[in-house]
Amino acid sequence: MVLKACPEINDYGPSGAVGNWRDLMSAAVVVRSMLGVSPSAYQDACEVMGQANAAVAVACILERAVHIQNAGGYLRDLTRKAARVEFSLGPMLMALMRANQDVGGRVG
């Protein structure tokens, strides 16, 4: 589901692909740096959301990077919401999947 919603993260996995959760977490560290997200913002996200969910959040941010002016600030905001149990990755992933299907349906 994550790779369907966030296909761009694949390019940053080990050997150019994400095949498992460990690959996703490795890719997220690369993408975090590329997006300008500070190590502390990512560490906070990992502590609050867990490593896998923080990696998914970074993958989602990558997918929408052209629409997000401050990726680090956005991740910190998601982290604060997650700490208050006001944020879940499910709706974000579903919205990205729908957006990717809409784009895919228009091509050709």
C-alpha positions as CSV (number, residue, x, y, z in Angstrom):
1,M,0.0,0.0,0.0
2,V,2.8,2.4,0.9
3,L,4.6,1.9,-2.4
4,K,1.3,2.3,-4.4
5,A,0.7,5.6,-2.5
6,C,4.3,6.8,-2.6
7,P,6.1,5.3,-5.6
8,E,8.8,7.9,-5.7
9,I,10.4,6.5,-2.5
10,N,11.4,3.4,-4.6
11,D,14.2,5.3,-6.3
12,Y,16.0,5.9,-2.9
13,G,15.9,2.3,-1.7
14,P,19.1,0.2,-1.6
15,S,19.9,-0.9,-5.1
16,G,17.2,1.5,-6.4
17,A,14.2,-0.3,-4.9
18,V,12.3,-0.8,-1.7
19,G,11.5,-4.4,-1.1
20,N,10.8,-4.4,2.6
21,W,10.4,-2.2,5.7
22,R,14.1,-2.0,6.3
23,D,14.6,-0.7,2.8
24,L,11.9,1.8,3.3
25,M,13.5,3.1,6.5
26,S,16.9,3.3,4.7
27,A,15.3,5.2,1.9
28,A,13.6,7.6,4.3
29,V,16.9,8.6,5.8
30,V,18.3,9.5,2.4
31,V,15.1,11.4,1.5
32,R,15.0,13.1,4.8
33,S,18.3,14.7,4.1
34,M,17.4,15.5,0.5
35,L,14.2,17.3,1.6
36,G,16.1,19.3,4.2
37,V,14.5,17.7,7.2
38,S,16.8,18.0,10.2
39,P,18.0,14.9,12.0
40,S,16.3,16.0,15.2
41,A,12.9,16.4,13.4
42,Y,13.2,12.9,12.0
43,Q,14.4,11.5,15.3
44,D,11.4,13.1,17.1
45,A,9.1,11.6,14.5
46,C,10.7,8.1,15.0
47,E,10.2,8.4,18.8
48,V,6.6,9.5,18.5
49,M,5.4,7.5,15.5
50,G,7.9,4.6,15.5
51,Q,10.5,4.1,12.8
52,A,8.4,2.5,10.2
53,N,5.6,5.1,10.5
54,A,8.1,8.0,10.4
55,A,9.6,6.5,7.2
56,V,6.1,6.3,5.7
57,A,5.5,9.9,6.7
58,V,8.7,10.9,4.9
59,A,7.7,8.9,1.8
60,C,4.3,10.8,1.8
61,I,6.1,14.1,2.1
62,L,8.4,13.2,-0.8
63,E,5.4,12.3,-2.9
64,R,3.9,15.8,-2.2
65,A,7.2,17.7,-2.0
66,V,6.3,20.2,-4.7
67,H,3.3,21.3,-2.6
68,I,5.2,21.5,0.8
69,Q,7.3,24.5,1.4
70,N,9.0,23.3,4.6
71,A,9.3,19.5,4.8
72,G,10.9,19.7,8.2
73,G,8.2,21.9,9.7
74,Y,5.6,19.8,8.1
75,L,7.0,16.6,9.7
76,R,7.3,18.3,13.0
77,D,3.6,19.4,12.7
78,L,2.6,15.8,11.9
79,T,4.7,14.6,14.8
80,R,3.0,17.0,17.3
81,K,-0.4,15.8,16.0
82,A,0.6,12.2,16.3
83,A,1.7,12.8,19.9
84,R,-1.8,14.1,20.6
85,V,-3.4,11.2,18.7
86,E,-4.8,13.6,16.2
87,F,-3.0,12.1,13.1
88,S,-3.0,8.8,11.4
89,L,-1.1,7.8,8.3
90,G,-4.0,5.8,6.9
91,P,-6.0,8.8,5.5
92,M,-2.9,10.4,4.1
93,L,-1.9,7.1,2.3
94,M,-5.4,6.7,0.9
95,A,-5.5,10.3,-0.4
96,L,-2.1,9.7,-2.2
97,M,-3.3,6.4,-3.6
98,R,-6.4,8.1,-5.0
99,A,-4.3,11.0,-6.4
100,N,-2.0,8.6,-8.1
101,Q,-4.9,6.6,-9.6
102,D,-6.4,9.9,-10.9
103,V,-3.1,10.9,-12.5
104,G,-2.7,7.4,-13.9
105,G,-6.2,7.4,-15.3
106,R,-5.6,10.6,-17.3
107,V,-2.3,9.5,-18.9
108,G,-2.5,8.1,-22.4
